[in-house]
Amino acid sequence: MTVENSRLIVNIKSGTVDVEEANLTEFEYAAINCHVTNVADGHARQKQTRSQAAIIDDLPAVFRESERTPVDELEYRAHRAFFGMLGQTGYPAEHKDRIFACYASSVAMEILARALATEVSSLALVHPTFDNIPDILKGMHINLVPFEEELLHGGERSRVEDLVQSVGAVFITTPNNPTGRVLGEKRLRMLAEICAASDAVLCLDTSFRGFDPRAQYDHYSILENSGCRWAVVEDTGKLWPTLDLKVGWLVTSANLNLPVGKVYSDILLGVSPMILTLVRRFAEDGTAGGLVELQKFIAENREIVREGLRGLDGVTHEGDEVYGSVERVFMERRSSSDVWSELADSGVYVLPCHKFHWARPEEGDTSLRIALARDPENLALSVRRIREVLERG
Ligand SMILES: Cc1ncc(COP(=O)(O)O)c(C=O)c1O
């Protein structure tokens, strides 16, 4: 892989990609072979904790248990452990026809989008958010309307009602990527009521909720009680350094009345039983203290970034109320594409933020996203190089 200066990334897997045009995953491809200074993708790449490493050392037993246990029992144990760890006790645990285990949350998203497209022609999607969500929805020819975070979190009810009445579905990433904003309990209840009243499908992507205790109130009780039609994408993939062995779950309301099961069966039979057992074991470890330890680890890494960039003229970060595994850096006077290119030349890979702003990319033109789920030494090295580039102005 080579990287040319200015606007072109050359030969990311195949062909040539323009920095302005590449989607976020293409930027992540560029970073993936760069083990030390890849702070681009949001996957967990830190070292395992001692108790996580003990689970990996026990992989032969994990395999044997998975071989001899019925898959639906393994699925049940895995989602009980994972949803329980995250406070989601109201999920429909006993209804296996409403819980779909997928290889990844993107696959869950693809299935949901295909099912939505059989009925829904326009959808209000939180803005900004990770670009593969709008890309998958657009791939199903669903027309997207931005649901601005300000309106979502603090706008008047009547304005939210107006928006929801104009679409067939609403899609919210909470905690959001990259902003880290969380849909609070009251706002979720309000949104679910509004969706119920206008028969709009309420969809949530909660892939990042493990990092943020504010996103761990029981969403499912609220959704179930609201009577709205809903679907939730959950993800084990962002939390643990399991080399991308992960599960994306798609959970649906009883009244969703979309062909999710049919679309699922068009795409997959199920995820590996061994991964289900692995997820269960990591979730049990999370409940036994691993999740709190992870949150502390991310907070310390956030401080490495903030300390490392402190005092740079025109460079700022979010306030203290962010807990996600990514940190955004705002630059008053630099374009994120130019900074990305300079950093890539020096072997450091971050994400420029313009593509998160899927409706108005220019709003992300001066911010970068740095992944925090990395070893502190590697992160510190990346931050030193980022500082050098930003100091050069
Ligand atoms: C909010 C959100 N949902 C889903 C995904 C897709 O995850 P995966 O690549 O594991 O399918 C991402 C990727 O970063 C994401 O940020």
The ligand as a Gaussian input file, in Angstrom:
#p B3LYP/6-31G(d) Opt

LIG

0 1
 C      -22.715000       2.843000      15.005000
 C      -22.144000       1.726000      14.182000
 N      -22.916000       0.705000      13.839000
 C      -22.430000      -0.310000      13.107000
 C      -21.117000      -0.330000      12.678000
 C      -20.626000      -1.486000      11.842000
 O      -19.885000      -2.395000      12.600000
 P      -19.277000      -3.696000      11.917000
 O      -18.178000      -3.228000      11.038000
 O      -18.734000      -4.497000      13.057000
 O      -20.344000      -4.376000      11.194000
 C      -20.286000       0.721000      13.008000
 C      -18.874000       0.684000      12.588000
 O      -18.046000       1.392000      13.096000
 C      -20.801000       1.777000      13.785000
 O      -20.060000       2.821000      14.109000

